[in-house]
Amino acid sequence: MVDGGVPFPMLTDAGGKIGEVYGVYDEAAGVDIRGRFIIDPNFVIRAMEVLTPEVGRNPNELVRQIKAFQHVEETGEVTPSGWEPGDPTLTPGPDLVGRVWEAWQP
């Protein structure tokens, strides 16, 4: 764990340079809007969330999503909404198209 108990790297963007690249820099206010990006080891953005400053982000949901992306990468399975480690998953394929809710029973 790093300082603050967050088990993954986080950064700040005091000059707004990164925020400009990701489209979350508010030039008039001189700050980044609340943006969060999950970037995989191949530098592909897998998820993003942008909120205006008056609404906070949910760190528990962020950690859940990171765990889900890791599970998908390790197994090839897919995870439904709200999935937590140990919950049922699905194996993607043509026979699953249009039948997700029949196949997935929590």
Secondary structure as GFF3:
##gff-version 3
##sequence-region A 1 106
A	DSSP	three_ten_helix	3	5	.	.	.	ID=ss1
A	DSSP	alpha_helix	17	22	.	.	.	ID=ss2
A	DSSP	beta_strand	25	26	.	.	.	ID=ss3
A	DSSP	beta_strand	31	32	.	.	.	ID=ss4
A	DSSP	beta_strand	34	39	.	.	.	ID=ss5
A	DSSP	beta_strand	45	51	.	.	.	ID=ss6
A	DSSP	alpha_helix	59	75	.	.	.	ID=ss7
A	DSSP	three_ten_helix	94	96	.	.	.	ID=ss8
A	DSSP	alpha_helix	100	103	.	.	.	ID=ss9
###
